[in-house]
C-alpha cells in the first residue's frame, strides 16, 4: 500500500499489482475474491502470532518448516492462498495433531501422510513454477482420467510423455501408482470383508477366523493350486466404508460445518414443513430422546438401497446392491445432493440378497450402535470446539421390492400393504388369477360418506361400515415380532424357524434394525417411494386408456371378473356377437392417433423432460422407453391436458383429481392441514376410479397412494423450491398525489410509465441522494445495449422466440405476477443495459409479446383443477413490452389434443420450477448455481 493504491486481492492478480481503490473494487466484481484470504496481512491487518492462536483455543497446533510454512491447524483454515492446502486440511481435519514440543519424535503414520500431502500441496511443479503445484497437477490429471474413462496403462503413457516436456528438475510423479500413493492420505478407509459363497454369513467380528460357512459349510476360499504357494482368494467379498470419518469431515470443513447445525438454528413456522427437521417424526424423536436432541451437532441419517447392474442390460446378469446414507442435518439446498450421499456398503452379487441383506448390514449397524451409545470425539472448525458426536438412523427410503428387504414385511399377496397388515380386504380374482385391491378404500372415507352404503358402484350388494386400520407404533410391531418368535437371519436355525412362522403372517424375520435401541421409538421407520408408486399408477392408467395389448388392465378376463363382482351391465359380453363393448375409459383408433401426434409435436423447456417424441410409436399408438421422471411430468402436468377433450367428463375429472393429488403431495412447502386434507381426498379419488375401471386395474400400487399423504405429514415434503419478491416506485407515486390530490390510480400508472425516468433524473440532480447506486441509476443507462438470443438468470434458461423456432425444446414462455392477474407471453428479444460510473451496473430486460389477459376472452381459469388457458390469437392492447428478467417466471404452452375445432386457438399454461434454487418459508432464496450467465450464439 502506498496511500493511494492498494494490492488487488482478486483471483487473477493475487495481490501482485497495485491499483486505486475503485479499480480494485471493479476487478473483484469481475474476477472474484482470492480464496482463503481471511487475515488481511497484505492490507495492513496485523498477523496473529502462533502463540496467541494456540492460547486462544488450547488444543491448536501450529506447524513449522516441516509443513512448508506457518499453517494453523486450529481453525482448519490455512493462511496460504493455495486451494490444495485447504483441500488437505478439509480432508484430514483436526485429527492430526503431531507432537511439536521440545522432545523430538518421528511423526506417526497418519501425521507423516498428512505432512507429505501438505508438502506436495505447496511444492512447485518445478523451480520457478508459481501457478501449479505437485498436488494440484496430480489432482487435475486424476480428474481428467475419471471424466474421460482413461485406462491405467494409457495414463502411464501420457505421464511419460508429459514428464518429457517438463524441465528436468520437475517434481511430477511418473506413474499412476505414484499418484495413488501420494493421494492415499486424502482417501477414506475401506474394509474388505469375505463373504459366504451363498450369502449366508460374512467372516467378520467373532467369525473372522472361520474357514468355512457355519450355515452351509461352503469353503471360504477358492481351491488353491497345489503345485505352488499362492494367496488365498475368497469366493465373494463385500466392501464396507465406515461412516464415522465421513461424518467427522463434515465438521472439519468450513464449507459444511456451520450448515450441519442448520436444522436446529433455522426459523420454523407452526404447521409448515419445509424440511424433515420441521416434521412430526423428527420432533417426536426429540421428545423421546431429549439428551440426543440437546446436541444440535448430532447427526440424523437416512438409509437407501436399490439394485444395480454394473454390466448393463446387455452384459452379464449381475445384481449388486449399494447402501447409501444421507445426513439430514444439512439445509435444503445441500441435503440430498450427490456430494453428501455416502456410499457405505456394497453388497456383492450376482443374485439379489433379498431377506439376507441383514447379513451385509452387520458392520453398519454395529457402527451406528457405537455412534449412539458412545459417540466419537469430533472437532467443529466453525466453533473451534471438540465435542462428542452421536448419530441416529431416522428411516429408510426404497422402492417397494427393497421395502420388503429392509422392513422384512412381505410385500406380496393379500398382506402386501404394510399399513393395513392383517386388516387388508384384498382378494384373488377368479378369472384374472391375481390379487386385486378393488373396494379396499371405502373404509378410509368419513363414517357418513354416501359411498360407504353404495351397493351398485363397488362390489355387489356390499356395504362398508368398518373404520380404517389403526396405525401401529414401533413398540407394537416389535412386541408382535417377539411374540411370534421370529429370529434374525444371522442366527443359527433362523431359516427353519422363520419359514414356519411366516406362512401365516406378513413378517418374514426379525430385522437387524431392531438392534438399534431407538428404532422402536421411530413413528415412521420405512418410507414408501412416491416416485415409483406414481410411475406404476401412470403406466396402469395410460396403458389401459390406450388399450395397449399385453399391458392394459382391460381384457377378456378382467371383463369376466367385472361381470362376476360388479353391476355394470353396459360392459357385459354381447350374447349375439360374443364380443365385449368398448369401455368409456378407452380411446378409439382416431383418438389414439390425435394423442400420439400431439405428444410427438409438443415442446418443453430445456432440461425439463426427455424428448418424448422419441418415446412415441405412431404405428402401434403407444409410448415406450419413458423414465420415471418422464412419467412424473406426464402425470402431474400433461395428464389433465392430454385427456380433457378425449375422455368423458366423469373419467377425465377422476384422473385429473389424481394428477392434482400427486402435484400437491410433492409441493415444496406443505402444511399439516394440507396433508390431512389430502388424506381425505385421495380415498374419495380412488373410490371414484373404482366406479370407472374394472377390479383388475387396482393392484397394490393404487392402494398404497392412500397412505402417501399420511407419510408426508409425518416425515416432511418431497422437494424444496423457492420464490423471490420485488418492490416498485413508491417515491414517485407519493409526489404525484401531492401535486394532484384527486388523481386516480389508473392515471398514476400512466404517469409512472410515461414520465418517471425524466422526473427521476431531474429529482436526483436537484436533491442530494446519499445512495450512490441510486444516484448513478437516475442518470440513465448507456446508449448502447447488448442483445442475446439465450440468457440464464434465477435458475431459468431463456430463449428468444426466433432462436427457439427450429429447436426441439422451447424456452421463450414467460409469466409475470400482477396485482389482480397474471400475465403470460413470449420473449422476442433479450437486452442487457449498463449504467455508467463504478461499479458497472447491469440490468437485463426481456421484450415480450403479451397475450390478452381479459377473462373468458383471452384467458380462462379453471379453479377446480388449476388449469389456465390462454388464447394464442389475442394480444395485450397496451404497449408494455419490457419486463425485468429477475421478475419473470418461465412457463411453456401446450395445445389440446382434440378432434374439435373450438380448442385450436387455446393453449394450456404450465409453470416451471427453477433448477438449483431452494426457497424456505421465510421467503429467502438460496441459489446454488451461478446467478446469471449469458450465451452468445
Secondary structure, DSSP 8 states (H G I E B T S, - for coil): --SSEEE--BTTTTT--EEEHHHHHHHHHHH-B-TT--S-GGGT-----HHHHHHHHSS--B--GGGTS--BSSSS--SSS-HHHHHHHHHHTT------SSS-----HHHHHHHHHHHHHHSBSSTT--S-BHHHHHHHHHHHHHHHT--HHHHHHHHHHHHHTS-TT-----SHHHHHHHHGGGS---EEEEE-TTSS-BS-GGGTT-SB-TTT--BSB----TTS-----BSEEEEE--SHHHHHHHHHSTTTTTGGGHHHHS---TTEESSGGGSHHHHHHHHH-HHHHH-TTSEEEEEEEEEE-TTTTTS----EEEEEEEESSS-TTTTT-GGGEEEEEEE--SS--GGGHHHHTHHHHHHHHHHHHT-EEEEETTTTEEEEE-EEEEEEEE-HHHHHHHH-B--SGGG--TTTGGG---EE-TTT-SEE-TT-SGGGS-TT-GGGG-SSSSSTT------------HHHHHHHHHHHT---TTSTTHHHHHHHHTTSSSB-S--GGGGSTTGGG-S--EEE-HHHHHHHHHHHHHHHHTT-TTT-S-SHHHHHHHHHHS--GGGSB-TTT--B---TTS--HHHHHHHHHHHHH--B-TTTS--GGGGEETTTTEE-S--HHHHHHIIIIIHHHHTTTTS-HHHHHHHHHHHHHHHHHT-SSEEHHHHHHHHHHHHHHHHHHHTTS-GGG--HHHHHGGGHHHHHHHH--S-----------HHHHHHHHHH-TT--HHHHHHHHHHHHHHHHHHHHHHS--S-HHHHHHHT-B-S--EEESEEEETTEEEE-TTTTTTSSB---EEEEE-SSSEEEEEEEEEEEEEESSSS-EEEEEEEEEEB---BTTTEEEETTTTEEEEETT-B-SS---EEEGGG-EEEEEEE---SSGGGTTEEEEEE---TTEEE-TTS-EEE-S-SEEEE--
